[in-house]
Amino acid sequence: NELRTVAIGTVAALMWDAGIPLLWLTLPLVIALQRLAIRSETRQSETGLAAPMTEKVWGTVAREVVRACTTASIIRVDADDPAVARSIAQMQAGCDAIGAVGAAGLVVLLADCPGANAESLALRLRSALASGGVSASVAVAAKPRDGQVLEDLLAVAEAELITRDAATRS
């Protein structure tokens, strides 16, 4: 895309130097190139669902959203099966962002979502995963119930995951 942009700019500059008054003809090319670039950046996975954000990007977005909202929740999911991402993406009505965490984890941000609503969504997610035969741990943390900043919410969710895993093993 960068090479194409440079090529279009070069052609436009040569046209300008040559006194060709049709410089505006490069505009459709630039618009088409921009569309291609946007499509490639937002390209969806083979399943047709958007891939989760990277951990760093999700953390930046979530930190600002949690700081700005009076209520916010996160749902933390640990599973080895890629079907988990598909299930979450299908249920993502109301989810502001889904991010990857670690090798096999996902985290869902729910802005302006009280803890009780997040618990209901997590219950639906657990049911959907269990009915699909997917083994996963799902935990919820909510502002202000579990903390005021994203780091507090992540710590509470991780602790709940550890507790759920320990209970499942014993």
Secondary structure, DSSP 4 states (H G I P E B T S, - for coil): -HHHHHHHHHHHHHHHHTT-S-GGGHHHHHHHHHHHHHHHHT---TTSSPPPBPHHHHHHHHHHHHHH-SSEEEEEEE-S-THHHHHHHHT-TT-SEEEEETTTEEEEEEET--HHHHHHHHHHHHHHHHHTT---EEEEEEETTS-SSHHHHHHHHHHHHHHHHHHHH-
